[in-house]
Amino acid sequence: MKSINMKKLMIHILTFIVIFYFMCKTGEALRLSAGADFRVKTLNIQTGFSRAFANPAYARNKNVLLIGGSGSGKTRFFVKPNLMQMHSALISAQIQKARF
């Protein structure tokens, strides 16, 4: 049986993790930079990089899991007010009949 070289495997995996981290931060910097269109955002990307790498304590995942029974007001009291306060482009989809 052939043994697995763990050091070589970990170096290979760490390379992809570092590339993924840098690309995530680049996307976040582009999102945080001032401007509405791509040309203005690329000119102001330095401010986005300073915000993206500023404090890792606040660079956490901003996703929300909302759980509640039917008729408890999830859409009316949480989803709709938060969608109205967003300052970026978004896609919202509601699946009526999901088959798993």
C-alpha positions in Angstrom: 0.0 0.0 0.0 1.4 3.4 -1.0 1.7 5.9 1.8 0.4 9.4 1.4 2.8 12.3 1.7 0.9 14.6 4.1 3.3 17.5 3.8 3.0 17.7 0.0 -0.8 17.4 0.3 -1.0 20.2 2.9 1.2 22.6 0.8 -1.1 21.9 -2.2 -4.2 22.6 -0.1 -2.8 25.7 1.6 -2.0 27.2 -1.8 -5.6 27.1 -2.8 -6.7 28.5 0.6 -4.4 31.5 0.3 -5.6 32.2 -3.3 -9.2 31.9 -2.2 -8.6 34.3 0.8 -6.9 36.9 -1.5 -9.7 36.7 -4.1 -12.4 37.0 -1.4 -10.6 40.1 0.0 -10.3 41.5 -3.5 -14.0 41.1 -4.1 -14.8 42.7 -0.8 -12.4 45.6 -1.5 -14.2 46.2 -4.8 -17.6 46.0 -3.1 -16.5 48.5 -0.3 -14.8 51.0 -2.6 -16.6 54.2 -3.4 -18.5 54.6 -6.7 -21.4 53.1 -8.5 -20.0 51.7 -11.7 -16.9 49.4 -12.3 -14.7 52.2 -13.7 -15.1 54.4 -10.6 -14.8 51.5 -8.2 -11.5 50.4 -9.8 -10.1 53.9 -9.4 -11.1 53.9 -5.6 -10.1 50.3 -4.9 -7.4 51.3 -2.5 -9.9 52.6 0.1 -11.7 49.3 -0.3 -8.6 47.3 0.4 -7.9 49.3 3.6 -11.5 48.6 4.7 -11.3 44.9 3.8 -8.1 44.2 5.7 -8.8 46.7 8.5 -10.0 44.6 11.4 -10.4 40.9 11.1 -12.6 40.8 14.2 -15.4 42.5 12.3 -14.8 40.6 9.0 -17.3 37.9 9.8 -20.0 36.3 7.8 -23.1 38.5 7.6 -25.6 35.8 6.6 -28.7 35.4 8.7 -30.7 32.2 9.4 -34.4 33.1 10.1 -36.6 30.4 11.5 -40.2 30.7 12.5 -43.6 29.1 12.0 -46.0 29.9 9.2 -47.8 33.2 9.9 -45.3 34.5 12.5 -44.3 37.6 10.4 -40.9 36.5 9.1 -41.3 38.3 5.8 -43.3 41.3 7.0 -41.2 42.1 10.1 -37.7 41.0 9.2 -37.1 40.3 5.5 -38.9 43.3 3.9 -37.5 46.0 6.3 -33.9 44.6 5.8 -34.3 44.5 2.0 -35.5 48.1 2.0 -32.3 49.2 3.9 -29.8 47.5 1.6 -27.5 49.8 -0.5 -26.5 47.2 -3.1 -27.9 45.1 -5.9 -29.8 42.0 -4.7 -31.7 39.0 -5.9 -34.6 37.7 -3.9 -36.3 34.4 -4.7 -39.1 32.6 -2.9 -39.6 29.0 -3.6 -43.2 27.9 -3.1 -43.1 24.1 -3.7 -39.7 22.6 -3.1 -39.2 18.9 -3.9 -36.3 17.2 -2.2 
